[in-house]
């Protein structure tokens, strides 16, 4: 499979070939790496890369998989899936406000009763010394805030409930 690795402005091509159960070869540029992995949990993977052991933290995002290895965050995008996603509909993307990986809530940007627009920041979370602003997935009204500043949160945990406005009738309440 072919992927794109992104970190800030840096983009690298990655080719992955399965080499048996829990094994694969990764080629980045002209460098080939032998990888053995063991899934610890849904978001934590133990890696042995060319004999060197490390932990990886992985979470799904609308753009691809967020991967953190040794404190460095990457966005791993499946090239074929990205092409399909770009041809998708306008309503593609998340339908709820939840973190992409285990994190801590550092700031609430909205209150119950506030009207929000699609893309407006509603919560700031911190993971691995990186702050991420989570945005409203559609226009609506904040009906409930399910967390407080300082709370530890996990992927798929709904942090803020938003009721869609009339023009977002097919968007579910998040």
C-alpha positions in Angstrom: 0.0 0.0 0.0 1.1 3.6 -0.6 0.8 6.3 2.0 1.8 9.9 2.5 3.4 10.9 5.9 2.8 14.5 6.8 4.4 16.5 9.6 4.0 20.3 9.4 5.3 21.1 5.9 7.2 17.9 5.4 5.6 15.2 3.3 7.1 11.8 2.6 6.0 8.8 0.5 5.7 5.5 2.4 5.3 2.1 0.8 4.3 -0.8 3.1 4.6 -4.5 2.2 3.2 -7.1 4.5 5.9 -9.6 5.5 3.9 -12.1 7.6 1.7 -11.8 10.7 2.5 -8.7 12.7 5.4 -7.9 10.3 5.9 -5.5 7.4 8.6 -3.7 5.5 8.3 0.1 5.2 10.1 2.0 2.5 10.5 5.7 2.9 12.5 7.2 0.0 15.4 4.8 -0.5 15.4 3.6 3.1 13.8 0.2 3.9 12.9 -0.7 7.4 11.9 -4.1 8.9 9.0 -3.6 11.4 7.5 -6.1 13.9 4.5 -4.8 15.8 2.1 -5.8 18.5 -1.2 -4.0 19.2 -1.4 -3.2 22.9 -4.8 -1.5 22.7 -7.0 0.3 20.1 -4.6 3.3 20.2 -1.3 1.9 21.4 1.2 -0.3 19.4 4.6 -1.7 20.4 7.0 -1.5 17.4 10.4 -3.0 16.8 12.0 -1.2 13.9 15.2 -2.7 12.6 15.7 -4.1 16.1 15.0 -0.9 18.0 11.9 -0.9 20.3 9.4 2.0 20.6 5.8 2.8 21.3 3.4 4.3 18.8 0.1 6.0 19.6 -2.5 6.0 16.8 -5.9 7.6 16.3 -8.3 8.0 13.4 -8.9 11.6 12.1 -11.0 12.8 9.2 -7.7 13.4 7.2 -6.2 10.0 8.0 -4.4 8.4 11.0 -2.6 10.5 13.6 0.6 8.7 14.6 2.9 9.7 17.5 6.2 8.0 17.8 8.9 9.2 20.3 7.1 12.5 20.8 6.9 13.3 17.0 3.4 13.5 15.5 2.7 12.5 11.9 -0.4 12.3 9.8 -0.6 9.1 7.8 -2.8 9.4 4.8 -3.8 6.5 2.5 -3.3 7.9 -0.9 -6.1 5.9 -2.6 -8.5 6.7 0.3 -7.6 10.4 0.0 -8.5 10.4 -3.7 -11.8 8.8 -2.9 -12.5 11.2 0.0 -11.8 14.3 -2.2 -14.5 13.0 -4.5 -16.9 12.6 -1.5 -19.8 14.7 -0.6 -19.8 17.9 1.3 -21.2 16.2 4.4 -18.2 13.9 4.7 -16.2 14.2 8.0 -16.8 13.9 11.7 -20.4 14.3 13.0 -19.4 14.8 16.7 -16.8 16.6 18.7 -14.3 14.0 20.1 -10.5 13.9 20.4 -8.4 12.0 17.8 -6.3 10.5 20.6 -6.2 10.4 24.5 -5.8 14.0 25.6 -6.5 16.5 28.4 -9.1 19.3 28.0 -7.2 22.6 28.3 -9.9 25.1 27.3 -13.6 25.3 26.6 -14.3 27.9 23.8 -18.2 27.7 24.0 -20.9 27.5 26.6 -24.3 25.8 26.6 -26.8 27.7 24.5 -24.1 29.2 22.2 -24.7 29.1 18.5 -21.8 27.7 16.5 -20.8 27.5 12.9 -19.3 24.6 11.1 -15.5 24.7 11.6 -15.7 27.0 14.7 -13.4 25.9 17.5 -15.3 24.6 20.5 -12.7 22.8 22.7 -8.9 22.8 23.0 -7.2 19.5 24.0 -3.6 18.7 24.6 -1.8 15.5 23.8 1.9 14.8 23.7 2.6 18.6 24.3 0.5 19.6 21.3 -2.7 21.6 21.5 -5.5 20.8 19.1 -8.6 22.8 18.6 -11.7 20.6 18.0 -14.2 22.3 15.7 -18.0 22.1 15.4 -18.8 19.6 12.6 -21.8 21.6 11.5 -23.9 24.7 12.2 -26.0 24.4 15.4 -26.5 25.2 19.0 -24.5 23.8 21.9 -26.9 21.8 24.0 -24.5 20.3 26.5 -20.9 20.4 27.5 -19.8 16.9 28.8 -16.3 17.8 30.1 -14.5 20.4 32.2 -11.0 21.9 31.8 -8.5 19.5 33.1 -10.5 16.4 32.3 -8.7 13.4 30.6 -10.6 12.4 27.5 -10.4 9.5 25.0 -11.2 9.0 21.3 -15.0 8.6 20.5 -15.8 10.4 23.8 -18.3 13.1 22.9 -17.1 16.3 24.5 -19.8 18.8 23.4 -23.3 18.0 22.2 -24.5 20.2 19.3 -28.0 20.2 17.9 -28.0 20.9 14.2 -29.8 24.0 12.7 -32.6 23.6 10.2 -30.2 23.7 7.1 -28.3 20.7 8.5 -31.3 18.5 8.8 -29.4 15.3 7.9 -26.5 16.0 10.4 -27.0 14.0 13.7 -26.8 15.8 17.0 -23.2 15.3 18.2 
